[in-house]
């Protein structure tokens, strides 16, 4: 056996880096967790629950507990839209033929954002449970700024990194 064959690491079947696999697995775990929290919320809370929160995180509209299922449906739509965009629009399998760090980083950011969105939906449903049980008064005033910062920071970081690399090439 040639020395070059011994030292070569076996290529993974999926072509994903370890970080990408972790983000994908965590995203799927978050989606399943969201489904379980949705079912728990439906069977645990009273008939009337908060269905909308204002910009300060306080409930401003109430409705039937059946409304937790449309929330889960919206989360599933977002999750699968992002998952399919990575699979078909970005198409990492074909892009592997042309190494591009920015492309790989962009896909990683999209996977990270997918996970963050699922965690946000889980948080909203958990707080809905707590508000319905009169244990808390709302999402908290930090929720909206935290979501904006969490969603925008990776995107801003990506553009900054990309622009820095373009400036270095010039």
Secondary structure, 3 states (H helix, E strand, C coil): CCHHHHHCCCCCCCCCCHHHHHHHHHHHHHHHHHHHHHHHHHHHCCCEEEEEECCCCEEEEEEECCHHHHHHHHHHHHHHHHHHHHHHHHCHHHHCCCCCHHHHHHHHHHHHHHHHHHHHHHHHHHHHHHHHCCCCCECCCHHHHHHHHHHHHHHHHHHHHHHHHHHHHC
